[in-house]
Amino acid sequence: MPAKSRPISADLVPAVRDAWSVGIRVGSKPHRFIRIWAVVVGHRVFARSWSLSPGGWYRTLVAEKRGVLQVGRKAAPFRAVRARGDALKAAVDRAYLRKYPRPTEAHYAHDLCGPRSRATTLELRLE
């Protein structure tokens, strides 16, 4: 039976929804939190990679699967799971476009909804 999705936490989900960016720390090597854009769909947190850089957060997270999400003063460990299904990915597209509509953001939001970044859609699940 497939594992049920567990949202990050009841109090972090609204914080992610309202935050312009969130911090994540991924992988087994110590490093600082880096800022990324994350969205909420149905009380579930999702993130996509814009740059796909070698050694970047996305490739590290795909390889090691675990990290810590930070929003304001709150932090929670998570496990990354690839999002599956076109309907879910379309909902994540809409969430990015709604959350980042300003002219300075829209270009990046549209890129995050393009095929290359869309293929990187990860759900961040509470451990």
N, C-alpha and C positions, 0 to 999 in steps of 0.2 A: 504494500500500500504506500503511495507517495506521501512524503512528509508534508504536513500542513504548514502553510506560511505563518510565521510568527512575526508580527510587527515589532519594530525596534523597541518601543515602549509607549504606553498611552500618553505620557507627558512629553516625550521627545518628538513624536509625530507632528503635533501642531507646531513645535519649535522649528522643525525642518521645513514644514510648509511655509512658515513665515520668514525664515532666514534667507537672505540673499545668497549666502554660500554657507557651507559646512566644512568642518575640518575632518580629515581622515588621516589615520596613521595605519599603514599596512605592512605586512611582512614581518620577518623575524629579526631584521637588523634595526637597531634603534635609530630613530630620526624624528624630526619635528612633525607636527600636524601640518598638512598642506590643505589649501582651500580648493574645493570643487563645488560645482553646482549639483544639487540633488533635488528631486521632486517627490511628491507624495501622490499615490494613486490608491484609493480605497484603503487608507490606513497602512499602506505599505510604502517603504522608501526605496527609491531607485536612483541610480547614477549611471552616467555614460561618460566615456572618454572622448575628448575632442581631438587630442593630438596623437594618441597611441604611441607615444615615444618609448623607445627601448629603455628598460630600467625604470619606467614611470610607474605611477600608482596602479594603473589598470593592469599592466602585464604582471606586476608583482602580485596583485590581488588574485588574478586568475591562477597563478602558480601556487600561491600559498593559502588562499581562500579566507583568511582571517584578518580582522583589523579592529580599529576602535573609531567610532564616530563621535565627533564633538560638535555640540551646538551650544553656543554661549558657555556657561559654566558646567553644563551637563555633558557626560560622556558615557558611552555604552559599547561593549564589545559586540562585534557582529561577525557573521559568516556570509560570504558572498555566494550567491546562486545565480546562474545565468537565467535571465527571463526568457520565457518561451511563449510563442504564439503571437500572431499578427495583431489580434485584438488588444492584447495587453501592451504590446509595443506601440500601437497606435494611441492608446490611452496615455502612455508615457510621453509620446510626441506632443499630444495636446497639453499635457501638464507643463512641459518645457516652454511651449509657445505662449501659454497663459502667464507663466511665472516671469518670463523674461521678454516683455514686449517692447521695452524702450529701444530707440534707434541704436544706441551703443551696444545693446545686448542682442538684438534681434538677429543679426548676422550669425552670431555664435549659436543661438538657439536653433536657427534653421539648419546650421551645419550639424548640430547634435541630433537632428531629426533625419539627416541624410543616411543613405545606406551604410556608409562606413562606420559612423558613430552608432547608428541604431543597432548594428550587430554587436556592440559592446554593452548592451543593456544588462545591468546587474541589479538584482534585488539585494538589499542589505538586511539580513535577518538577525535578530537578537540571538545570541548564543544561549 
